Amino acid sequence: MFGTVVVGVGIAGLARIRDLMNPMPSSPSEHLKLLGFVSRRSFGNINEAKQISLEDALRSKEIQAAFISTENRSHEETIRMFLEAGKHVLVEYPMALSAKAAHELWEMAEKKDKVLHVEHIELLTEEYKQLKKEVAGKDLVKGTLHFTGHVLDENKTGFPAFSGIARLTWLIDLFGDLTVTSATREKQKDKNYSRMTVHFQTANK
């Protein structure tokens, strides 16, 4: 059994705790044992999972892997701490708020001989797999991807582009590397409204 800890108990963290405590039969999760969760807030226990301090999670010899589900801005620092402590790391996307930091973390994981995995669960869904089959072998001429969401706290989530990075990952996986040709941002503070419009070009233009 692989000892694990969940760091952060927002929507994603609570889902991790639930799935680790009730793994699907014959799934890889059956080999993972949740030894606790870390949060800045005080909970005590959640569904029999006990709250432990960050220091205890980093020091524990029984914990071999960490699931990081905190706000975007803290991902980089938390990954570094767990890699330094010799733990494998799974982190919800995005791994960091800059490509430079992400490359440094990959290199660090490689030197430590640890797995650093960025989770994007949407790429594993049946709907997405079907979409990928439908576009296979076809040339993209033109397309639009539009999505909406609630207004995010930029201090925690980073620049607005990060709220759409999951969809950008879709496009790269489907159509290869993309180049940004233009980007604009519109804000209406009185309406608590913000919109970002980005134009990309594929490698074959």
Contacts in CASP RR format, 6 or more apart in sequence:
PFRMAT RR
TARGET T0000
AUTHOR 0000-0000-0000
METHOD contacts of the structure
MODEL  1
MFGTVVVGVGIAGLARIRDLMNPMPSSPSEHLKLLGFVSRRSFGNINEAK
QISLEDALRSKEIQAAFISTENRSHEETIRMFLEAGKHVLVEYPMALSAK
AAHELWEMAEKKDKVLHVEHIELLTEEYKQLKKEVAGKDLVKGTLHFTGH
VLDENKTGFPAFSGIARLTWLIDLFGDLTVTSATREKQKDKNYSRMTVHF
QTANK
1 31 0 8 1.000
1 32 0 8 1.000
1 33 0 8 1.000
2 31 0 8 1.000
2 32 0 8 1.000
2 33 0 8 1.000
2 64 0 8 1.000
2 65 0 8 1.000
3 32 0 8 1.000
3 33 0 8 1.000
3 34 0 8 1.000
3 35 0 8 1.000
3 62 0 8 1.000
3 63 0 8 1.000
3 64 0 8 1.000
3 65 0 8 1.000
4 20 0 8 1.000
4 32 0 8 1.000
4 33 0 8 1.000
4 34 0 8 1.000
4 35 0 8 1.000
4 63 0 8 1.000
4 64 0 8 1.000
4 65 0 8 1.000
4 66 0 8 1.000
4 67 0 8 1.000
5 34 0 8 1.000
5 35 0 8 1.000
5 36 0 8 1.000
5 37 0 8 1.000
5 38 0 8 1.000
5 52 0 8 1.000
5 57 0 8 1.000
5 60 0 8 1.000
5 63 0 8 1.000
5 65 0 8 1.000
5 66 0 8 1.000
5 67 0 8 1.000
6 13 0 8 1.000
6 16 0 8 1.000
6 17 0 8 1.000
6 20 0 8 1.000
6 34 0 8 1.000
6 36 0 8 1.000
6 37 0 8 1.000
6 38 0 8 1.000
6 49 0 8 1.000
6 66 0 8 1.000
6 67 0 8 1.000
6 69 0 8 1.000
7 37 0 8 1.000
7 38 0 8 1.000
7 39 0 8 1.000
7 54 0 8 1.000
7 57 0 8 1.000
7 66 0 8 1.000
7 67 0 8 1.000
7 68 0 8 1.000
7 69 0 8 1.000
7 70 0 8 1.000
7 78 0 8 1.000
7 82 0 8 1.000
8 37 0 8 1.000
8 38 0 8 1.000
8 39 0 8 1.000
8 68 0 8 1.000
8 69 0 8 1.000
8 70 0 8 1.000
9 17 0 8 1.000
9 37 0 8 1.000
9 39 0 8 1.000
9 41 0 8 1.000
9 43 0 8 1.000
9 46 0 8 1.000
9 69 0 8 1.000
10 69 0 8 1.000
12 69 0 8 1.000
12 92 0 8 1.000
13 37 0 8 1.000
13 67 0 8 1.000
13 69 0 8 1.000
14 46 0 8 1.000
16 67 0 8 1.000
16 69 0 8 1.000
17 34 0 8 1.000
17 37 0 8 1.000
17 46 0 8 1.000
17 47 0 8 1.000
17 49 0 8 1.000
18 47 0 8 1.000
19 29 0 8 1.000
20 29 0 8 1.000
20 32 0 8 1.000
20 34 0 8 1.000
20 49 0 8 1.000
20 67 0 8 1.000
21 34 0 8 1.000
21 47 0 8 1.000
21 48 0 8 1.000
21 49 0 8 1.000
23 29 0 8 1.000
23 30 0 8 1.000
23 32 0 8 1.000
24 30 0 8 1.000
32 65 0 8 1.000
34 49 0 8 1.000
35 52 0 8 1.000
35 60 0 8 1.000
35 62 0 8 1.000
35 63 0 8 1.000
36 49 0 8 1.000
36 50 0 8 1.000
36 51 0 8 1.000
36 52 0 8 1.000
36 57 0 8 1.000
37 43 0 8 1.000
37 46 0 8 1.000
37 49 0 8 1.000
37 50 0 8 1.000
37 51 0 8 1.000
37 52 0 8 1.000
38 51 0 8 1.000
38 52 0 8 1.000
38 53 0 8 1.000
38 54 0 8 1.000
38 57 0 8 1.000
39 51 0 8 1.000
42 51 0 8 1.000
43 51 0 8 1.000
44 50 0 8 1.000
44 51 0 8 1.000
45 51 0 8 1.000
52 60 0 8 1.000
54 81 0 8 1.000
57 63 0 8 1.000
57 66 0 8 1.000
58 81 0 8 1.000
58 82 0 8 1.000
58 85 0 8 1.000
58 87 0 8 1.000
59 85 0 8 1.000
63 87 0 8 1.000
64 87 0 8 1.000
64 88 0 8 1.000
65 87 0 8 1.000
65 88 0 8 1.000
65 89 0 8 1.000
65 90 0 8 1.000
65 115 0 8 1.000
66 78 0 8 1.000
66 82 0 8 1.000
66 87 0 8 1.000
66 88 0 8 1.000
66 89 0 8 1.000
66 90 0 8 1.000
67 90 0 8 1.000
67 91 0 8 1.000
68 75 0 8 1.000
68 78 0 8 1.000
68 79 0 8 1.000
68 82 0 8 1.000
68 89 0 8 1.000
68 90 0 8 1.000
68 91 0 8 1.000
68 92 0 8 1.000
69 92 0 8 1.000
70 78 0 8 1.000
71 156 0 8 1.000
71 157 0 8 1.000
72 94 0 8 1.000
72 97 0 8 1.000
72 156 0 8 1.000
72 157 0 8 1.000
72 158 0 8 1.000
72 162 0 8 1.000
73 97 0 8 1.000
73 155 0 8 1.000
73 156 0 8 1.000
73 157 0 8 1.000
73 158 0 8 1.000
75 91 0 8 1.000
75 92 0 8 1.000
75 94 0 8 1.000
75 95 0 8 1.000
75 96 0 8 1.000
75 97 0 8 1.000
76 95 0 8 1.000
76 96 0 8 1.000
76 97 0 8 1.000
76 101 0 8 1.000
76 105 0 8 1.000
78 91 0 8 1.000
79 89 0 8 1.000
79 91 0 8 1.000
79 95 0 8 1.000
79 96 0 8 1.000
79 105 0 8 1.000
79 116 0 8 1.000
80 105 0 8 1.000
80 108 0 8 1.000
82 89 0 8 1.000
83 89 0 8 1.000
83 105 0 8 1.000
83 108 0 8 1.000
83 109 0 8 1.000
83 112 0 8 1.000
83 114 0 8 1.000
83 116 0 8 1.000
84 112 0 8 1.000
86 112 0 8 1.000
86 114 0 8 1.000
87 114 0 8 1.000
88 114 0 8 1.000
88 115 0 8 1.000
88 116 0 8 1.000
88 117 0 8 1.000
89 109 0 8 1.000
89 114 0 8 1.000
89 115 0 8 1.000
89 116 0 8 1.000
89 117 0 8 1.000
90 115 0 8 1.000
90 117 0 8 1.000
90 119 0 8 1.000
91 116 0 8 1.000
91 117 0 8 1.000
91 118 0 8 1.000
91 119 0 8 1.000
92 118 0 8 1.000
92 119 0 8 1.000
93 118 0 8 1.000
93 119 0 8 1.000
93 120 0 8 1.000
93 165 0 8 1.000
93 166 0 8 1.000
93 169 0 8 1.000
94 102 0 8 1.000
94 118 0 8 1.000
94 162 0 8 1.000
94 165 0 8 1.000
95 101 0 8 1.000
95 102 0 8 1.000
95 105 0 8 1.000
95 116 0 8 1.000
95 118 0 8 1.000
96 102 0 8 1.000
96 105 0 8 1.000
97 158 0 8 1.000
97 159 0 8 1.000
97 162 0 8 1.000
105 116 0 8 1.000
106 116 0 8 1.000
108 116 0 8 1.000
109 115 0 8 1.000
109 116 0 8 1.000
120 166 0 8 1.000
120 169 0 8 1.000
122 128 0 8 1.000
122 166 0 8 1.000
122 170 0 8 1.000
123 169 0 8 1.000
123 170 0 8 1.000
123 173 0 8 1.000
128 170 0 8 1.000
131 174 0 8 1.000
132 173 0 8 1.000
132 174 0 8 1.000
135 174 0 8 1.000
135 175 0 8 1.000
139 204 0 8 1.000
140 175 0 8 1.000
140 202 0 8 1.000
145 167 0 8 1.000
145 170 0 8 1.000
145 171 0 8 1.000
147 164 0 8 1.000
147 167 0 8 1.000
149 163 0 8 1.000
151 192 0 8 1.000
151 193 0 8 1.000
151 194 0 8 1.000
152 158 0 8 1.000
152 160 0 8 1.000
152 163 0 8 1.000
154 160 0 8 1.000
157 163 0 8 1.000
160 185 0 8 1.000
160 194 0 8 1.000
160 196 0 8 1.000
161 168 0 8 1.000
161 183 0 8 1.000
161 196 0 8 1.000
161 198 0 8 1.000
168 178 0 8 1.000
171 178 0 8 1.000
171 200 0 8 1.000
172 178 0 8 1.000
175 202 0 8 1.000
176 202 0 8 1.000
176 203 0 8 1.000
177 202 0 8 1.000
177 203 0 8 1.000
178 200 0 8 1.000
178 201 0 8 1.000
178 202 0 8 1.000
179 200 0 8 1.000
179 201 0 8 1.000
179 203 0 8 1.000
180 198 0 8 1.000
180 199 0 8 1.000
180 200 0 8 1.000
181 199 0 8 1.000
181 200 0 8 1.000
181 201 0 8 1.000
182 198 0 8 1.000
182 199 0 8 1.000
183 196 0 8 1.000
183 197 0 8 1.000
183 198 0 8 1.000
183 199 0 8 1.000
184 196 0 8 1.000
184 197 0 8 1.000
185 194 0 8 1.000
185 195 0 8 1.000
185 196 0 8 1.000
185 197 0 8 1.000
186 193 0 8 1.000
186 194 0 8 1.000
186 195 0 8 1.000
186 196 0 8 1.000
186 197 0 8 1.000
187 193 0 8 1.000
187 194 0 8 1.000
188 194 0 8 1.000
END
